[in-house]
Amino acid sequence: LLRAVETAAIVADAYGIPSPEQVPELAPGTLPQTLADAIKCQDCGDTIVLVGHEPDLSCWAAWALTGTPAPIFHLKKAGACLLEGGADGRLAGPMQLQYLVTARQLRRLGKGR
């Protein structure tokens, strides 16, 4: 939990977000629909950043992409993915994977390589 909180603070600072919110539904073992219900009602505009642990984030991403929580990829430590879609208010099924990157790729992007 501490590492996820620290990572969320770094992301919040980079994007000028005043304070990241700890959502109990990001706890390990939470059903994807429960997390979706929690974040769907947040007043966050068009973008939501989730910081958490494996395998739960990969299961949630799979659910958001396919409607089933069986992982289709695994986020490695400090990896990231971008999902887009869900414009109809549903967070499962209609989303699309835009990118999946490793920590090494993120470091290279940060250095402009």
Buried (B, 14 or more C-beta within 10 A) or exposed (E): EEEBEEBBBEBBEEEEBEEBEEBEBBBEEBEBBEBBEBBEEEEEEEEEBBBBBBEBBBBBBBBBBEEEBEBBEBBBEEBBBEBEBBEEEBBBBBBEBEEBBBEEBEEEEEEEE
